[in-house]
Amino acid sequence: MGSTQDSGQTVDLAKLEPVFDKYKDMANGSLIPVLQGAQDAFGFLPIPALQAIAKRLNVPISQIYGVVTFYAQFRLTPRGRHVIRSCQGTACHVRNSARILETLKNTLGVTAGGTTEDLKFTLETVACIGACSLAPVMMIDTDAHGRLRPERIPKILDSYSN
């Protein structure tokens, strides 16, 4: 299995071989584990990888695409090195989480669900982080940042500039 291009990036389809080897004995039901393995290998699911999976598993690409777009765990685009989750739950909402989200969007230059061009950050919204006493709150990777104010956002983001 060779490499191919996807959105200007080279996709090394050889990364799929260990995934296929791992699930080769599964008669049926290997699609989701294979997709999970492929996503682990690439960080997302590039179209050439989906095509290779369709061919290897003898599953129509339309069915694979349906599975990938149905389950929230799968991504068709790369994610940033750091994932920001901005809480939009009730406690955060009443403490102006909308201003925090707007500041994040403006500072990063992306909309919710987007990834910065340099692949440094992906911005997501969540219904609740479970840290209501810190509202408004956001998570960056596994770090919670609470009692946020818009003016603190740039400094927090700068601390993840590695």
N, C-alpha and C positions, 0 to 999 in steps of 0.2 A: 504494500500500500504506500503510495507516494505522498507528495504534498500538493496543495492547490491554493488558490487565492480566494480570500473572502474579505471584501471591503478594504483591499489594499494590504491585508495581512496574509502572510503565508501560514497555511494550516497544515501541520505535519500529521497526516492521517495515520502514520505509524503509531502514534500515541493511542490509537484505538485497539491495537492488537492485544495488549494485556487485558483490556476490558472484555473483548470478545473471548479470549482464552478463559477468563474467569467464569463466564456464564455459558460456555459452549455446551454443557450438559443439561441445561434447562430446556426442556422440550417446548414449553409455552410459558408465557409470563415473564420473559426476560427483558422486554422492552424498557420498562421503567428502570430496573437496575442498570441496564446498559446506558441509558440516557444519563443517569446519575453519575456513572463512571466516566462517561465522556465529558460531562460538565466539570467533574473534578480534574480531568486531564487538561482541559482547555481554559477553564475559568468561566466558560459560557458555552453555548451550543452553536458553533458556526454552521452555516448551511451546508458546506461540503461534508462535514461530519454527519449531519442528519442524512444526507444522501448516501453516504457510505453505510450507515446503520440500516437504512431502508433496504439497500441492496443485500447486505449480509444477512439480515433477519427475514428477508423476503416479505416485508411489510410495506404497503403503499406509503409514499412520502406524505400524502394528505393525512393519513392516520397518525403518523408520527408528529406532524405539525399540530394536529388536533390535541394530542396528549400534551405536547410541550406548551401550548398556549392555554390549556385548561388548568394545569397545576402551577401554582405560584412559585414553587421551588425552582422552576426552570427559567433560564435567561437566554435570550437570543442575541443579546448584546453584552459586551464586556462590562464588568463592574469595576469601580475604582478600588484602589488599594485600601481606602478607608470608606466604610459605609456609615453614613450619618442617618440616624432614625429620629425624626422630629415628632414628638408626641403631640397628638391632636385630640387627646381624650378630654373628658369634661373638666377635670381639675386644671389641666393645662390650658384648655380653651378659655376658661373664665379668668385666667391669669395672663392672657394675651399671647398665647402660643402662635396665633396668626402673624403677629409682628415678628416673632422669632423666625418662623418659616419664611416670611417675606425677606427678611434680612439674609437668611441663608441663601435663598434663590438669587438675590441681587449680588451677594458677595461671590458666590460660586459661578454665576452666569448660567444656571441650569434651572429647569423646572423640576417639580417633585417627580421622582422616577428616573431622572436624568443623571448622566455621568459627565464629569468635566472632561474637556478635550485631552488633557494631560493624563487622564485615567487615575487621578489622585483621589477624587471623591465621587461617591454615588450618594445622592440625596433621596431618602425615602420618607414617607409619612406612615405613622402607625397609630392605631386607635388607643393604645395604652402601653406604656413601658412598665408600669407597676411601681412607680416611684412618685406617687401623687403628692407626697409631702414636700417634694423638691420642685413642684410645678412653678413655671414651665420648665420642662426637662427635655434633653436630647441625649442620645447615645451616639458615641463615635466608636465603632468597633465594640469593645466591651466596657468602655469607660462612660460612666454617667456624668452629665454636666447639668446641674440643676440651678434653680432660682436665677434663670437666665434673664439677661437684659440685652437688647439688640446691640448695644455698644461693646459688649464682651465677645461677640461672635468672631470678629476678625482675629483677635488675640488667641482664642481657643483654636481656630483653624490653623493659625500659624504654628502652633505647637505640634501639628501633625505634618509639617512640611518635609519630613524625611523621605 
